[in-house]
Amino acid sequence: MLCLAVLALTAAAPPDATSHLLQGARHFREGRFANALVEFKVARRLGTGGEADWYIAASLVKLGRSDEALESFAAARGSAPDARDALLDYYHALACYEAKLYLCADTLLDAVGDASGPRIGEQVRKLRSDISALFRSAPTPASIDWYHARAAEARTARRPVLAARYLEEAARLAERRTDRHRLAEARAGLGALSEVPTPIVGWGSP
């Protein structure tokens, strides 16, 4: 469980950060996710080597703040990649799903499988079934255009991580169409973005 992972992190955390990690874990376990977020942010500021970013992101997912969660997951993947586990990938998948990044979510869920136990495993199978139902036919041009529009909004707001995630989804959707609707544009947009972490998955070939 996430709280056990937090406990493991306290062994390497500075003493001042440990109490905040433990308090954050307790709040998270008891459903006080806003309080957990505050504690994890304090722990990160006090020095946890970036590992706290994972728990900040999970708390944001629980609070329904998927865009912020995606940015925090990107930060965590860059600063503490070895701290990730199946449960954190599950929360990451939920953030993608809530942001309508369904192919992103499905890729992460595929990696999670039953690794986080039977309860999460059942939820993974249900979500993957729901996603599969969405793609029984080729995506429409309008749906791909929607992701381009979201990417443009994110670029305007100077949120390159979000822009990249939406462009990745647009590219992967375009690859499912014979006409490759706006695929070259999506790839060019990704190439033009700076300060963007490694994509969750490769976005295919021409």
Protein Blocks (a to p, Z undefined) as FASTA:
>chain_A
ZZlmmmmmmmmpcfklmmmmmmmmmmmmnopaklmmmmmmmmmmnogghmmmmmmmmmmm
mnopaklmmmmmmmmmmmmmmlpcfklmmmmmmmmmmnopaklmmmmmmmnmmmnojklm
mmmmmmmmmmmmmmmpccdfklmmmmmmmmmmmmmnopaklmmmmmmmmmmmmmmpfklg
oklmmmmmmmmpghiacdfbdebjZZ
